[in-house]
Amino acid sequence: MLEIDLGVTGENWRSAITHGRNSDGASLKIWYDCFPNATIFGLGINPCPFLDRDRIKTFVGRQGDGMSLRSFP
């Protein structure tokens, strides 16, 4: 499973839009719980290794950048 745009604020994107329970990659954590047999990949503009787990791996990239998407593993 791949989620693009993780809603993690940081140096490359700062926003007041993400807050509360919906901030900092909350949806990756939900996918992790809802799909216990899935390997979950996340692609976002800011690094977020704090979300990586046994079945979650995050990568830095821009969804509007074709080169970034082509180089995604």
C-alpha positions in Angstrom: 0.0 0.0 0.0 1.3 3.5 -0.8 0.1 6.7 0.7 1.3 9.9 -0.9 1.4 13.2 1.2 1.6 12.2 4.8 0.7 15.5 6.4 3.9 15.8 8.3 5.0 19.4 8.8 8.7 20.3 8.8 11.4 22.3 7.0 10.0 21.7 3.5 6.3 22.3 4.4 4.9 24.2 7.4 1.2 24.4 7.8 -1.4 25.1 10.4 -3.8 22.8 8.5 -2.5 19.6 10.1 -3.2 19.5 13.8 -4.7 17.4 16.5 -5.2 13.7 15.8 -4.8 14.2 12.0 -1.2 15.4 12.2 2.1 13.7 11.9 1.2 10.7 9.7 -1.8 9.5 11.7 -3.3 7.8 8.6 -0.2 5.6 8.2 -0.8 4.4 11.8 -4.4 3.7 10.9 -3.5 1.7 7.8 -1.0 -0.3 10.0 -3.8 -1.3 12.4 -6.5 -1.9 9.8 -4.3 -4.0 7.4 -2.2 -6.3 9.5 -0.8 -8.2 6.5 0.1 -5.1 4.4 3.4 -3.5 3.8 2.8 0.3 3.9 4.9 2.9 2.1 4.6 6.6 2.8 5.9 9.4 0.5 6.0 12.9 1.9 7.7 16.2 1.4 9.4 16.1 4.9 11.4 13.3 6.4 9.6 11.3 9.0 11.6 8.3 10.1 9.7 8.3 13.4 6.8 6.7 11.6 8.9 3.8 10.3 8.0 0.4 11.8 8.3 -3.2 10.8 5.7 -2.8 8.0 5.9 1.0 7.5 8.7 2.6 5.4 8.6 6.3 4.7 10.4 8.2 1.9 10.9 11.8 1.0 9.5 13.1 -2.3 7.2 15.5 -3.9 3.9 14.2 -5.4 4.0 16.8 -8.2 7.6 16.0 -9.2 7.6 13.2 -11.8 11.3 12.5 -11.3 10.7 12.1 -7.6 7.9 9.6 -8.2 10.0 7.7 -10.8 12.9 7.3 -8.3 10.6 6.0 -5.6 11.4 2.4 -4.8 
